[in-house]
Amino acid sequence: MSPVIFWFRNDLRLHNQPALHAALAQGSRHLLPVLCLPDAASPTPWGFARIGPHRRARLVSAIHGLRQALQQCGCPLLVCPGPAASVLPALAGAVGASEVLCEAIAAPSYEQAEENALRAAGLAVHTIWQSSLLELAKLPFSVQQLPPVFTPFRHAVEQAGLQPPTPLPPPTSLPPWPQGVPAACLDGQDDALAAFAGPPPVADARSAFPYQRPPLHGGEAAALAHLAQYLARGLPHSYKRTRNGLMGLDYSSKWSPWLATGALSARQALAQLRAYEAAQGASDGSYWLWFELLWRDYFRFLHLHHGRALYRAQGLGPARATPHDAGRFAAWCAGQTGQPLVDAGMRELAATGYLSNRLRQVTASYLIHDLQCDWRAGAAWFENHLLDYDVYSNQGNWLYIAGRGTDPRGGRRFDPVQQAQTYDPHGAYQDLWSHP
């Protein structure tokens, strides 16, 4: 049987990796795990790169973790600079492979275009949907009948008693590489990673997620260790009460930086949360973690349902004006709008690659509803900066705030003065980020 190329795309892990299990089930004697580094300088329509320094650093950390895990299984990761559409067909020809297996990603702008380009190059591409917590086949409705609002979706899921499948264990060994991998691909992998990462961002002691610290590194081992310690310390019980915090590590779960790179599976996180509840009891806080994982799923299913419509200026609504002012947008990006809470949030984002969920909503609302700028520009800015960027949740949340997605209230405007009084009553956060 010909070798199988396994293309690591977003899920940079070995635990709960259905696509990898499908590749192994083919019974080939040879497996070639490949990761294609994206073009960090690829520009957005707004004039800045898609992937900024914090995201690059986080991705490289996750890739190093994946390389180590695969090495221990006897099947190294091949890291290739360049687009998959050119890298994988050439590799397939060199090693005698005719098919590629990978996870399915339902994002039309880049990810699905990659798959289409591979098929156009003559490769058989087999994709496995594994991004969601819940199985598509078990939903109480088809994706095309997805409830148009989150709350009915959640009620339907909970009334049906749906739970995700048991996470798949990681493999302990893997087939070796095939012969024929070009020497040019083998040489310089570390240099390619270093070039992709660029100069390391300066660590900022004020960060709510200081990802440069070893316990917060991006790989799978750190992800599972973080999950374990979060549960061992009983933090789910306080989650609902603290989740709107602005400073420090423990006000939220901080699962998102590992979920975003796939170093942590949502199914693994929930399985261990359920075990925690069985031992320590369920609470409003532990329920709220499930609630937010359901939101994560909902945004994924929206992409399966609506596809490119989610990327139009009008989103899912009727055509309407979408104003934009480049000067006001630049001031927002730089944290120089004159609104203290918004500017503090934007400075934190630029300095650390992280921002609390509360301030993501406040800053997004301010850009759209107060500065009258295009929501798509803000979504692209977050894509560049957020080290926990997730294409589904980022797009879904920006549409939601803009009133062009699934919000039944037609958009959300957050009064930044009121938000500061509620969530930063003594001004500690604004003082902390009063300067870059």
N, C-alpha and C positions, 0 to 999 in steps of 0.2 A: 504493500500500500504506500502511496506517495506521502511525503512529509506533510505535516499540517503547520501552517503559520498561524500562531495565535497573536492577535493584535491587541495589545493593551491600550485602551483609549482613556477612559476616565476612572474606572475602578481599579486602582493601583493596590491590589491586595490579592491574597490567596484564599482567605476564609470566605465562605459563602460566595463562590465565584461560579455560578451556573454555566456560563459560557465556557470556562476552562474545563469544567466537568464534561460538557458536550464535546469539546475537542478531544479529551482523553477517551471518551466512549467510542470514538471512531476506530480505535485500535491500531493507529499508526505506530510504527517503531520509532518515529522521529518527530520531535516537536521543536518549533523555533518560535520562542516568545520575542516579540518585537514591540518596541515603543518608538514612535516617530515624534521627534520634538517639533512643536509648532513654531511658526515664525513669530517670535516675540515682537518684532517691529511691524507686523502687519497692521495697517492703519484702519481705524474706524472712519465712518463718514464725517466724523466731527474733528478730525485732524490730530488725533493722538493714538498711540499704540493700543492694541487690544489687551495686551498683557503687560502690566507694569512690574516694577522690581519686587514688590512684596509677593505678588502672585507667583512670579518666577522662582523666587527663593523657596516658597512653600512647595511648589511642584517638584523642584529638584530634591528637596528633603524627602518627599514621598517616593520619588523615583529611587533614591539611594536605599530606602527601606525595602522597596520591591526587589531591587537587585540582590540585596543580601538574602532575602527570603528564597528567591529562585536559586541562588547559588547553593544554598543549603539543601535544596531539592535535586541538585545535580544537573540543572538545566538553566544556564545563565540567561540573563536578559540582554538582548541586542538593542542598543540605543542608537538610533539613526537620526541625524539631522536632516530635515527636509520633509516635504509633504508626503503623506501616505500614498497619494496617487502616483508618485514617481518612485518612491522607495520600495513599496511592496511588490509591484509587478516585476521590478528588476531582481529583487530577492527571490521571488517565486521561480523565475526563469533560471537563476543560478543553482537553486537547490532541488529543482524538479517538482515544486509544489504547484497545485492548480487551484487550491481553495484557501480562503482565509476565514477564520472564526473570530468573532468579537461580540462584545455587548452591543445592543441596539441603543442608539441615542436619537430621541425624537425632536431634535432641534434642526430646523431647516436651513438656517443661514450658512452654517459651516459644516456641521457634523454629518448631516444626511447628504450634503454635496460631496463629501469625501467618499462615502459608500458608493454613490452613483459613478464617481470618477473611476473607482476600482473596477466596477462592473463593466464600464465602458472600455477599460483596458484588457478585458477578457478574463478576469478572475471571478471565480464563484465565491461570493461573499455570503456567509451564513451568520445572521445576527440573532442574538438571544436577548429578549427583554428581561432585565434583572434590576432595573433602576428603582423600582417602587417597592414599598414595604409589602403591599398586598398583591396577590396574583391577579392578573387581568381576568383569567378564566373564572375566578371565584367571585368577581364583583356581582352584585344583585342587579346589574344593568350592563348593557354593552357600552363601550367607550363612546360610541356615537349617540347614546342616550344619557350621557353624563349629566347629572343635575347642574343647572346653570349657576347655582349658588352653593357655597361650601356647606352651609348648615344642613340642608337636605341630604347632601352627599354623606356627611358624617352620621346623620341619623340613620340613613339606610344601611351604612356599614355596621353601625353598632347594633341596630335592631336585628340584622342578619347574623350577629355574633361572629363576624369575620375576624380571623387572626392570620398572620402571615405563616408560611411554612417554616419548619425548623431549619435554621441556617445550616448550610452544607459545611462540612469540616474542610480544612485546608489539606491538600495532598501532602504526603510525606516524601514522595519521590516522583520524578517526572521522567519521561523518555529523553534521551540525549538529543543534541542537535543533529541535523542531517549534515552530510558532507557538502562542500561546495560554497559555503558562505564566503563571499569575496573578502580578501585580506583588507581591502580598502574600507570595508564595513567594520572590521574588527579593530583597526587602528584608530586611535584618537577618540574613543568614546568618552573618556573623562574630559578631554579637551572640549568636546562638543557640549557636554553638560555645563562645564565652566563658562563657556562662551554664551550659552543660553541664559544661565543665571545672571551673568554680569557681575559688577561689583556688589558685594553684599550690602543690603540696606543697614544703616546705622540703627542699632537697637535703642529704643526709647524706654526709659524706666517707667514712664507714665502709662505704658500700654496695658490694656485690660486683657490682652492675650499676647504675652511676650514669647512669640513662637521660636525665638532663637535659643531659648533655654532647653536643655536636653529632654526634660519630661514632656515638652510640647513639640518635639520634632515631628515631622510630617509622616513618618512611616507607620506601617501597620502595627508593629510592636508597641510603639508609643501610643497609638490610638486605643488599643485594647487595654493597655496599662492605665490610661487616663479614664476610660470607662469604668474599669474595676475600682479605682480609688474613689471616683465620684460616688459610686454606689456604696462602697464600704464606709464612707463618711456620712451616709444617710442624707445626702444633699437633695435627693428627689423630694423629700417631704417638705422642704422649704422652697422649692423651685417656683411655685405659683406666686408666693409672697415676694420673692426677690428678683423675678425675671425682668422687671423693668429697671433694674439698676443700671448705672452708667460707668462705675469704676470698679476695678478689681476683677479677679479671675472667677470667683465662686458665685457671683450673682446669677449666672446662667450656666447651663450644662457645658458649654463650649465644645459640644460634639460636632458643630457645623464645620470647623476647619478640616476635620478628618472625613466627615460625610461628603464634603465637596470634592475631595480628590479621590473618593472611593477607598481610602485607606481603612475606613470603617464602614461596614454594611449596616444599613438601617435595621435589617432583620436581626443582626447580631445584637445591636443596641437594645432593641425591644425585647429580645429573648432574655437578655440579662436583667432588664428592668422588670420583666414579669417574675423572674426568679427572686429578685429583690422584694417585690411585693408579696410573694408567697411567704417569704421568711420574715419580713418586717412590717407587712401590712400595706394596703393601698392607701392613698391619700389624694387630696386635691392636687398636690404638687406632682405626684407620680402620674396622675391622670393627665395633667396638662402637658407632660412630655409626650404622651401618646397623642394628644390633641394636636400638637405641633408637628409630629411625624405624619399625621393624617393631612395636614395642610401641605406638607412637602409632597405627599402622594397626589393630592388634588391638582397641584400645579403641573405635575408630570402627566396626569391624565388629560388635562387641558391641552397640552401640546399634542398628544395623540389624537385628540378630537379636532382641534382647530388649526394646528400647523402654522402656516405662514400668516394667517389672519392675526395672530398674536404679535406680529412684527410690523403691522401697518400703523401709520400714524393714528388712525381712528380706532385701532384695536378691534374689539368685537362690537363696537357701536356704529352708529351712522357716521358718515363723513362729516367732518366739522373742521373749523379752523384750528391750527396748531401753531400758535405764535412761538417765536424764539428770538432772543436778543443775545448776540454773542458776547457783548460786554458784561451783561448781568450774569450770564453763564460763567464767564471767566472769573468774575468776582466770587461766585458761589464755589467754584472749584478751589480757589485760593483761600477760602475762609475769610473773605474781606467784604461781606455784604453789609456789615454794620449791625447785624442781628446777633447778639452775643452767644446764644445757645447754638444756633446754626453754625456760626463761625467756629465755635469750639469743636463741634462734631466734625466739620470738614478738615480742621487741622489734625484731629486725631486720626482720621481716615488716611490722610496723606502721610503722616509720620509713622503709622504702625500697620496699615493695611487692615485694620479692624475697626468696627463701630458697633455699638449696641443696637439691638433690634429697635428699641424705642427711638433712638436718634436716626436710624435709617429712615424711619417713617417721617420724623419731623423734618429732616433735611430734604427728603424727596418732596414732601408736601410744600415746603417753602419754595423750592425751585419751580414747581408746577403752578401753584395757586397764587403765590405772592410775587414771584419774579416773572411769571408768565413766560416760562421757557419750555422747550420741547422735552417731554418726558423721556424720549429716546436718547437724548444727549446725556441725561442723568443716568439712565440705565447703562450706557456705554462707559461713563466715568466710573461707576461702581464695578463694572466688568474689569476695567483696568486695574483698580486698586484693591478690591476685596480679596484677601487671601482665602476666604471661604466662598468665593464666587461659585454659584450654581446657576447654570443657564435657565433652568426651569423656574426656580424660585425668584431669581432676579427679575426675569421678564414678568412673571405673574404678579409680583408685589408692586412693581412700577405701574403696571396697568391698573391694578387695584386702587392705588393712591390717586392715579389720574382719572379714575372713573371711566376707563375704557376697557375694563376687563369684566370681572364677575361680581363686583360690589353692587348689591341691590340699592345702595344709597347714592350711587352715581358719583363716587369719588370721596376722598377723605382729606379735609383740610385740618391740619393741626395748628392751633394758635401757639407759636413758640414761646410767647410770654407766659401763657397759662401752663404750658408744658414745663417750663423752667420752674414755675412756682410749685408744681406738683412733684416733679422728679429731681429737682436740684434746688430745694427751697433755700439753702444757705449759700448757694453759689459755688460750692466746692468744685464741681466739675468745670464750670466756666472759668474759675480761677486757674485750675490745673492746666487748661488748654487756652489760656488767654494769649499765648504766644506760640509760634510754630515749634 
